[in-house]
Amino acid sequence: AMNGRRTVSVTEHISNILQNLGGVYSDPPRVVRDSANLLSSPSGCNLQPSTSSLYENDGNYTPAVLLFSGTVAMIYKGNTYNIPVDMYLPPGYPVRAPVCFVRPVAGMEIKSK
């Protein structure tokens, strides 16, 4: 490795993030496994893990949770579009599904059909 720093695996990186979050998830090994699988998949390879609170529909914020930000490729009528997304793993994960938002960037249009 360059600069004498060893490469941290995706699994170790997610484990380190979870340790910093404390006990927000009831099944940390499952969160680590699912996160590593996501980040190493073709769909999730452009996502970056970080942490953030999630603003809930009831107006409350969760404690800091895992957040995956980046782009997900979508094919529509033969063209590939890189859709900017923020995907949160809420405290109830895996019982509760991830919460996903499309984050439009300048110049993007969302058209209703």
C-alpha positions in Angstrom: 0.0 0.0 0.0 1.1 3.5 -0.6 2.4 5.7 2.3 2.6 2.5 4.4 -1.2 2.6 5.0 -3.0 -0.7 4.6 -6.2 -0.9 2.7 -9.3 -1.2 4.9 -11.8 -3.6 3.5 -15.4 -2.5 3.0 -16.5 -4.8 5.8 -14.0 -3.2 8.2 -14.9 0.3 7.1 -18.7 -0.3 7.8 -17.8 -2.0 11.1 -15.9 1.1 12.1 -18.7 3.4 11.2 -21.2 1.2 13.2 -18.9 1.3 16.2 -19.0 5.1 16.1 -22.8 5.0 15.8 -23.1 3.0 19.0 -26.0 0.6 19.4 -28.4 2.1 16.8 -29.0 -1.3 15.1 -30.2 -4.5 16.7 -28.3 -6.7 14.3 -24.9 -5.1 13.5 -23.5 -8.2 11.7 -26.5 -8.1 9.3 -26.0 -4.4 8.7 -22.3 -4.9 7.9 -23.0 -7.9 5.6 -25.8 -6.1 3.7 -23.8 -2.9 3.4 -20.7 -4.7 2.1 -22.9 -6.6 -0.4 -24.5 -3.4 -1.6 -21.2 -1.5 -2.0 -19.6 -4.3 -3.9 -22.6 -4.8 -6.2 -22.9 -3.2 -9.7 -25.9 -1.2 -8.4 -24.2 0.1 -5.3 -20.6 0.5 -6.5 -20.9 4.3 -6.8 -22.3 4.8 -3.3 -20.3 6.1 -0.4 -21.1 5.3 3.2 -21.3 8.0 5.8 -23.6 8.8 8.8 -26.5 11.3 9.2 -29.7 11.7 11.1 -32.8 10.8 9.1 -35.7 13.3 9.1 -38.8 11.2 9.6 -42.3 11.9 8.2 -43.5 12.6 11.8 -41.1 15.5 12.1 -38.6 13.8 14.3 -35.0 13.0 13.6 -33.5 9.6 14.2 -30.1 9.2 15.9 -27.3 9.2 13.4 -27.7 6.2 11.1 -25.8 4.7 8.1 -26.3 6.8 4.9 -25.2 5.7 1.4 -24.9 8.6 -1.0 -24.0 8.6 -4.7 -25.5 7.5 -7.9 -27.4 4.4 -9.0 -27.5 3.6 -12.8 -31.0 3.3 -14.3 -31.6 2.2 -17.9 -34.6 3.9 -19.6 -35.4 3.5 -23.3 -31.9 2.3 -24.0 -30.1 5.1 -22.2 -28.3 4.8 -18.9 -29.0 7.6 -16.4 -27.0 7.9 -13.1 -29.6 8.9 -10.6 -28.3 10.7 -7.5 -29.6 9.1 -4.3 -29.4 9.1 -0.6 -30.2 5.8 1.0 -30.6 5.7 4.8 -30.7 2.5 6.9 -33.2 3.4 9.7 -32.7 2.3 13.3 -35.3 -0.5 12.7 -33.3 -2.1 9.8 -33.6 -4.9 8.7 -37.2 -5.1 9.9 -37.8 -1.7 8.5 -36.8 -1.1 4.9 -34.1 1.4 3.8 -35.4 5.0 3.2 -34.4 6.3 -0.2 -34.5 9.8 -1.6 -33.6 10.9 -5.2 -31.5 14.0 -4.9 -31.9 16.0 -8.1 -28.9 18.0 -9.2 -28.7 21.2 -11.2 -30.1 20.6 -14.7 -32.1 17.5 -13.8 -35.8 17.4 -14.5 -38.3 15.1 -12.9 -41.3 14.8 -15.2 -44.7 13.4 -14.2 -46.5 11.1 -16.6 
